């Protein structure tokens, strides 16, 4: 039961994180420079969402770890897109 809750919280947190990264340009620029902020943001978002839905302790910890692992490829992909945005749109 705890693992299922952690997985669902991690997926929801990753979706919200992806939405924020995609729609907030200043965060994209900051996150491409400082990788540690990506990790801190992912954990903080998981903690906040866990508290919002009444999760505690181990569930939040597991969800934070899982969402960080899931979302780490998101940031290099966004950095690549930022660098090649003109090429991607013109093709």
Secondary structure by P-SEA (a helix, b strand, c coil): caaaaaaaaaaaaaaaaaaaaaccaaaaaaaaccaaaaaaaaaaaaaaaaaaaccccaaaaaaaaaaaaaacaaaaaaaaaaaaaaaaaac
